[in-house]
Amino acid sequence: MHEPVRLRVLVHLASSPGGQAGFVALREALGLTAGNLSVQLRTLAGAGLVSLDKGYRDNRPATTVRLTVTGSGRCRGTWTKWTG
């Protein structure tokens, strides 16, 4: 994992209940702009590390970001490399 923001996203999801978070909650927790988070999530989704579930909640667009099994393994592997 070469991009620190992407690793932060994976770590946040790994520590979240059910390995998932809403887009807005994730953006606020990580202190990112919506545009930056969107770009990072597209990259992570393209690599199969997260899934993006888009829908509506209270007639407003809502995106739920979920850590995949592959993403969980990559996050754990990176953590293990760093902590020895």
Residue pairs with C-beta under 8 A, 6 or more apart in sequence:
1 7
1 10
1 74
1 75
1 78
3 40
3 43
5 30
5 32
5 36
5 40
6 40
6 43
6 44
6 49
7 75
7 78
8 30
9 26
9 30
9 37
9 40
9 41
9 44
9 50
9 65
10 44
10 49
10 50
10 67
10 71
10 74
10 75
10 78
11 75
11 79
12 21
12 26
12 29
12 30
13 19
13 20
13 21
13 26
13 50
13 65
13 66
13 67
13 71
13 75
14 67
14 72
14 75
14 76
18 66
19 66
19 67
19 72
20 64
20 65
20 66
20 67
21 29
21 64
21 65
22 62
22 63
22 64
22 65
23 34
23 37
23 41
23 62
23 63
23 64
23 65
26 37
26 65
27 33
27 34
27 37
30 37
32 40
41 50
41 52
41 65
44 50
44 71
45 51
45 52
47 70
48 68
48 70
48 71
49 67
49 68
49 70
49 71
49 74
50 65
50 66
50 67
50 68
50 71
51 65
51 66
51 68
52 63
52 64
52 65
52 66
53 63
53 64
53 65
53 66
54 61
54 62
54 63
55 61
55 62
55 63
55 64
56 62
67 75
